[in-house]
Each structure stands twice: as C-alpha cells, then as structure tokens.
C-alpha cells in the first residue's frame, strides 16, 4: 500500500493498543481500554468491509441457552460450570443493554420457545423429566422458575403438542446493534481500518510487530478478538463452525413472535420484519462445517427449506429472499479463552455461538487483562 507521511503519522504511528477484529468482542475491548486509558491511541484492524465472523451475521437471539442445551451442558460440565456459563451470559446481556440501550438495538423480550420433533420423543421426555432440575439449578441466578411447558398454539406441525417456554429470552436487530456499537467506538476517538488482514504477530522486546496484507506496524499491545478465525493467528483450541442462515420474503399476517429453538438448538428461527429467519443444520455434517468459507451447502439449505415447509410454515406460501453464513468459534469446552499469550499479546476467543450474550463481557475482561 502506497501510504503517505500523513497516513502513517495519523493512523499507524505510536499506537498503544491494536485490536484485531471489529466484532462485538473487539469493539467492547476498545471501549474499555478507552475508559482505562483515556489518552491512549487505539487502533482496530478488521479484515472485512464489515465485521467478519458472526457479529453482523447472527440471528439476533438474546438468550442464555435452551432447556435441552443446558441439560446437555450438564453432561459435559459440572453444575458449577453450567451456573457460571449462564451467569456469564446474563451478565453479558446486561452489559450490552447498559452500553447501547434497548432502543438502539430494537431489543424485545418476547420470550423463547423450544420445539420438540415428533421423530425424537426421547429428547422431549428427557426435557420434561429434567425441567425442575434445571429450574432449581438456575434459581440462584433468576430467582424464579425459568422453563415451563405450554401448548403448541402457533400451528407448527410435526412437533410435540407442548413446547418449553422461557419468558426471559429476548431478541435484537443485529444490524442496528452493530451500527450503534461502531458509532459509539468511533465517537471515542478510536480508529477502525477495514480490509486489513493480519498475517503475523511477532513479540519484540517491549513491542509487537504486526504484518498485514497492506502494511506493517509496531504497537505496544495487541488484543486478538477474531473468535472463529483465531487458529489463523494463534495456537489455541478453537475451531471454526459455520452457521448457515436463510430469510424469507415478507409474509402477510405472520403469526410467529419470539425466538424458537429446535432439535437441541441446532436449528433456530424467529420473525424479523414479518419474515422468517431460520438458521442451523451444522449437525448434518459437523466436519464440513468446520470451515471459514462464507458459502452455503445444498445439504443444509435443503434441510432448512424442508423445515419451513413441514414444520414452521406448513400451510403458508413463502419465498426465500436471501441466504448467508457466519463463522463461530467453538472447542471442546464452552468456556471462552481469555488470556495473556505473550508479554504484550492477549486474546479473547472461542465464544461457542454465544457472541451476542457474552461478547460484551469477554471484551471487558480482555481489556482488563492488561495490568
């Protein structure tokens, strides 16, 4: 890149903190660094024209886990670990609310539902059997029962006659949320450079050397907030996980309100602007979906359309308007990785598909790793 003296001086010289990734985590890291170090020079590098990964591509669920997901978490984590995970998600959502305000992201608390397929009676019975256990587990956090079973009143088909309901689950407009967060960061005199891919980090004596696809620079500290793309820069236990999504054209008198989970949370849908947004299907081919390619597969897209026809909108004509994919960061544990990697390098990655819920607190925690 043919940079001028002014460009070097204004954007790339004497940088105190460089953040890689302008998603929820990266932008919150920048905000909290600004609060801690008011006179510092902060730079955010983003490889996309918009935040890549999942921050602008998620379904906009403000949730802390469906009933079946939490039951499954207890298989792989201790009770205390599950409580900590839920508490972290609730704390993160509260921080997101206080940072932006509900109006800025069109937050609506319409409740969350989990549907159970007729073809999987065992999951339904397990959730019925363990709902009291989960409610008791969450009682210290939520103070009242979270999950209950109610009748299917929304004309979904091929599901059990009842589904679970969580009155505390909400939804946001993902685009409005990220627009507001970007505006807030820029108002704090924080520079964001897009279309910049970081290729290598090198720890020096007391600085970090950053090589990008367009230029090189040195900075006092680096914070890596690339989540599903973390393995391209770091040797951490983070795998990419693609989430495929589609959205219909507007549907007159669409009766669906709230957020909906299906098949252990591997599918999720909601009403946005009188359209059905539906995503998921990673469980159809886990290995193939461990990719950083923003493409779609016929296998998963066909399954999503089939769910619309047979379960979600069985008696309603619809047309698909748009399809896209986002990249999450997952691992063997649902606990995020927030740690110091070298003298001046830090990371906050592996959000496990809960970026909306925990991205704000992970960004804050990342900023406070610096003593």
C-alpha positions in Angstrom: 0.0 0.0 0.0 1.4 3.4 -1.0 0.9 5.3 2.3 1.6 9.0 2.7 3.5 10.5 5.6 0.2 11.8 6.9 -1.4 8.4 6.8 1.5 6.8 8.7 1.6 9.6 11.2 -2.2 9.8 11.9 -3.1 6.1 11.9 -0.1 3.8 12.3 2.5 5.6 14.4 2.8 5.5 18.2 -0.1 3.1 18.6 -0.7 2.0 22.2 -3.3 -0.7 21.6 -4.1 -2.6 18.5 -7.2 -4.8 18.4 -7.7 -7.4 15.7 -11.3 -7.9 14.9 -14.1 -5.3 15.0 -16.9 -7.6 16.2 -18.7 -7.4 19.5 -15.6 -8.6 21.4 -13.1 -6.3 19.7 -15.3 -3.2 19.9 -16.0 -3.7 23.6 -12.3 -4.3 24.2 -11.7 -0.9 22.6 -14.3 0.8 24.6 -13.0 -0.5 27.9 -9.4 0.3 27.0 -10.5 3.9 26.3 -12.2 4.1 29.7 -9.0 2.8 31.4 -6.5 4.8 29.3 -8.2 8.0 28.2 -5.2 9.4 26.4 -4.1 6.3 24.6 -4.0 5.7 20.8 -6.2 2.8 19.9 -6.4 1.1 16.5 -8.8 -1.6 15.4 -7.9 -3.8 12.4 -10.8 -5.6 10.5 -10.3 -7.9 7.6 -13.8 -7.3 6.1 -15.6 -4.3 4.8 -17.9 -5.0 7.7 -17.2 -7.0 10.9 -16.5 -10.6 9.7 -17.3 -13.8 11.6 -20.7 -13.8 13.3 -21.2 -10.3 14.9 -23.2 -9.0 11.9 -24.4 -12.4 10.7 -26.1 -13.9 13.7 -29.8 -14.5 14.2 -30.2 -11.8 16.9 -31.1 -14.1 19.8 -30.5 -12.5 23.2 -30.5 -15.8 25.1 -28.6 -17.9 27.6 -29.4 -21.4 26.4 -32.5 -23.5 25.7 -33.7 -26.2 28.0 -32.1 -29.1 26.1 -28.9 -27.2 25.6 -28.5 -26.7 29.4 -29.3 -30.4 30.0 -26.7 -31.3 27.5 -24.2 -28.9 29.1 -24.6 -30.8 32.4 -23.3 -34.0 30.6 -20.1 -32.3 29.7 -19.6 -29.7 32.5 -20.1 -29.7 36.3 -23.2 -28.0 37.8 -21.0 -25.1 39.0 -19.5 -24.7 35.5 -23.0 -24.6 34.0 -24.1 -22.0 36.5 -21.0 -19.9 35.7 -21.8 -20.2 32.0 -25.4 -19.0 32.4 -24.3 -16.2 34.8 -21.7 -15.0 32.3 -24.3 -14.9 29.5 -26.8 -13.0 31.7 -24.1 -10.6 32.8 -23.0 -10.1 29.2 -26.6 -9.3 28.1 -27.0 -6.8 30.9 -23.7 -5.1 29.9 -24.9 -5.0 26.3 -28.1 -3.3 27.4 -26.3 -0.7 29.5 -23.7 0.0 26.8 -26.2 0.7 24.0 -29.7 0.9 25.4 -32.6 -1.2 24.3 -33.9 1.2 21.6 -30.5 1.3 19.8 -30.7 -2.4 19.1 -34.5 -2.8 19.0 -34.5 -5.2 21.9 -37.7 -7.0 22.5 -38.3 -9.5 25.3 -40.9 -11.7 23.7 -39.8 -15.0 25.3 -38.0 -18.0 23.9 -39.5 -21.4 22.9 -38.1 -24.8 22.3 -39.9 -27.2 19.9 -39.6 -30.9 20.1 -39.9 -33.0 16.9 -42.3 -35.9 16.9 -39.5 -38.0 15.5 -37.4 -37.5 18.7 -39.6 -38.5 21.6 -36.7 -39.3 23.8 -35.4 -35.6 23.8 -38.9 -34.4 24.7 -39.2 -36.9 27.6 -35.8 -36.0 28.9 -36.6 -32.3 29.0 -39.9 -33.0 30.7 -38.2 -35.1 33.3 -35.4 -32.7 34.0 -37.1 -29.3 33.7 -37.4 -29.0 37.5 -33.8 -29.8 38.0 -32.7 -27.1 35.5 -35.1 -24.6 37.2 -33.7 -25.4 40.6 -30.1 -25.0 39.2 -30.9 -21.6 37.8 -32.9 -20.4 40.9 -29.9 -18.6 42.5 -29.5 -16.6 39.3 -33.0 -16.0 38.0 -34.9 -16.1 41.4 -37.9 -17.8 39.8 -38.6 -20.8 37.5 -37.2 -20.2 34.0 -38.7 -23.0 31.9 -42.2 -24.3 31.7 -44.2 -26.3 29.2 -47.1 -24.8 27.3 -49.4 -25.9 24.5 -48.5 -25.5 20.8 -50.7 -22.6 19.9 -48.8 -21.4 16.8 -49.8 -24.1 14.3 -46.4 -25.7 14.0 -46.6 -29.2 12.7 -44.7 -32.5 13.3 -43.8 -31.4 16.8 -45.0 -32.5 20.2 -48.2 -30.9 21.5 -46.3 -28.9 24.0 -43.0 -26.9 23.9 -40.9 -25.3 26.6 -41.1 -21.6 27.2 -38.6 -19.2 28.7 -40.1 -15.7 29.4 -36.6 -14.1 29.9 -35.4 -14.7 26.4 -35.2 -11.7 24.1 -34.3 -10.7 20.5 -32.4 -7.8 18.9 -31.8 -6.3 15.5 -28.3 -7.4 14.9 -27.6 -4.7 12.3 -28.8 -1.9 14.5 -26.8 -3.3 17.4 -23.5 -3.4 15.5 -24.2 0.0 13.8 -24.7 1.6 17.3 -21.6 -0.1 18.7 -19.5 1.0 15.8 -20.7 4.6 16.1 -20.0 4.6 19.9 -16.5 3.3 19.4 -15.8 5.9 16.7 -17.1 8.7 18.9 -14.4 7.8 21.5 -11.6 8.7 19.0 -10.8 5.1 18.2 -9.6 4.4 14.6 -11.0 1.4 12.7 -9.3 0.3 9.5 -11.2 -2.2 7.3 -10.0 -4.6 4.6 -6.8 -5.3 6.6 -5.9 -8.9 7.2 -3.3 -9.5 9.9 -1.0 -12.2 8.7 1.6 -12.5 11.5 2.3 -11.3 15.1 5.8 -11.1 16.4 6.6 -10.3 20.1 9.6 -8.0 20.4 11.4 -6.7 23.5 8.6 -4.4 24.5 6.5 -4.0 21.3 4.6 -6.3 19.0 5.3 -6.3 15.3 2.2 -6.7 13.1 2.4 -7.8 9.4 -0.7 -7.3 7.4 -1.7 -7.7 3.7 -1.1 -4.0 3.2 1.5 -2.7 5.6 3.5 -3.5 8.8 3.4 -1.6 12.1 4.6 -1.9 15.7 2.3 -1.4 18.6 2.6 -1.5 22.4 -0.1 -4.2 22.9 -2.2 -6.5 20.7 -5.6 -7.9 21.6 -6.8 -10.7 19.3 -10.6 -10.9 19.0 -11.1 -13.0 15.9 -13.1 -15.8 17.5 -13.7 -18.4 14.8 -10.6 -17.3 12.8 -8.3 -17.5 15.8 -6.4 -20.5 14.5 -5.1 -18.4 11.7 -3.0 -16.4 14.2 -2.9 -18.4 17.4 -2.2 -21.9 18.6 -5.3 -22.2 20.8 -8.0 -24.8 21.0 -10.5 -23.0 18.7 -12.2 -24.5 15.7 -14.3 -22.5 13.2 -18.0 -23.5 12.9 -20.1 -22.2 10.1 -23.7 -21.3 10.7 -25.9 -21.2 7.6 -28.9 -18.9 7.5 -31.8 -18.0 5.2 -34.6 -15.5 5.4 -37.9 -15.4 3.6 -39.6 -12.5 1.8 -42.2 -10.7 3.9 -45.2 -12.9 4.8 -48.6 -11.3 5.4 -50.1 -11.8 8.9 -47.0 -13.8 10.1 -48.2 -15.2 13.4 -44.7 -16.1 14.9 -43.5 -14.0 17.7 -40.5 -14.7 20.0 -37.3 -16.8 19.4 -37.5 -20.5 18.7 -35.1 -23.4 19.2 -35.4 -26.8 17.6 -33.5 -30.1 17.7 -31.2 -29.4 20.7 -30.6 -25.8 19.5 -29.1 -26.9 16.2 -31.9 -25.0 14.4 -33.3 -21.6 15.4 -35.8 -19.2 13.9 -37.7 -16.0 14.5 -39.8 -13.3 13.0 -37.9 -10.2 11.8 -39.7 -7.6 9.7 -42.5 -10.1 9.0 -40.1 -12.5 7.6 -38.9 -15.9 9.0 -35.2 -16.0 9.6 -34.0 -19.7 10.0 -30.6 -20.9 10.6 -28.7 -24.0 11.7 -28.1 -27.6 10.4 -24.4 -27.8 11.4 -25.2 -31.2 13.0 -25.9 -32.6 9.5 -22.2 -32.6 8.7 -20.0 -31.3 11.6 -16.7 -31.8 9.8 -17.7 -30.0 6.6 -19.0 -27.1 8.7 -15.6 -26.6 10.4 -14.7 -24.1 7.7 -14.0 -20.3 7.4 -15.7 -20.2 3.9 -18.7 -17.9 3.8 -20.6 -20.2 1.5 -23.7 -22.5 1.8 -24.1 -26.2 1.2 -27.0 -27.8 -0.6 -27.4 -30.4 2.1 -28.1 -27.8 4.8 -30.0 -25.3 2.7 -32.4 -28.1 1.6 -33.0 -29.1 5.2 -33.7 -25.5 6.2 -36.3 -25.2 3.4 -37.8 -28.6 4.4 -38.3 -27.4 8.0 -40.1 -24.3 6.7 -42.4 -26.4 4.6 -43.1 -29.2 7.0 -42.9 -27.6 10.5 -42.6 -23.8 10.7 -44.8 -22.7 7.8 -46.7 -25.8 6.7 -49.8 -24.1 5.4 -48.2 -20.8 4.3 -46.7 -19.9 0.9 -43.2 -18.4 1.2 -40.3 -17.4 -0.9 -36.6 -17.4 0.1 -35.2 -13.9 -0.2 -31.6 -14.2 1.0 -29.0 -16.7 2.3 -25.8 -16.2 4.2 -23.3 -17.8 6.6 -21.5 -16.7 9.7 -18.4 -18.2 11.4 -18.4 -19.1 15.1 -15.6 -20.2 17.3 -16.0 -23.5 19.2 -14.0 -26.0 21.1 -14.1 -29.0 23.5 -15.3 -26.7 26.3 -17.9 -23.9 26.2 -15.7 -21.8 28.4 -14.2 -18.9 26.4 -10.5 -18.4 26.1 -9.5 -15.0 27.6 -5.8 -14.9 28.5 -2.4 -13.3 28.0 -0.4 -15.2 25.4 2.9 -13.3 25.5 4.4 -10.2 27.1 2.2 -7.8 25.1 -0.3 -10.1 23.3 -3.7 -11.1 24.6 -6.7 -13.0 23.2 -10.5 -13.3 23.8 -11.9 -16.1 21.6 -14.0 -19.3 21.5 -17.4 -17.8 22.2 -19.2 -21.0 21.4 -22.1 -19.5 19.5 -23.0 -17.1 22.3 -21.4 -14.0 21.0 -24.4 -11.8 21.5 -24.7 -12.9 25.1 -21.1 -12.9 26.2 -19.3 -10.7 23.7 -19.5 -7.6 25.8 -18.1 -9.2 28.9 -15.4 -11.0 27.0 -14.3 -7.7 25.6 -14.3 -6.1 29.0 -12.4 -9.0 30.5 -9.9 -8.8 27.7 -9.2 -5.1 28.3 -8.7 -5.7 31.9 -6.0 -8.4 31.4 -3.6 -5.5 30.9 -2.3 -4.5 34.3 
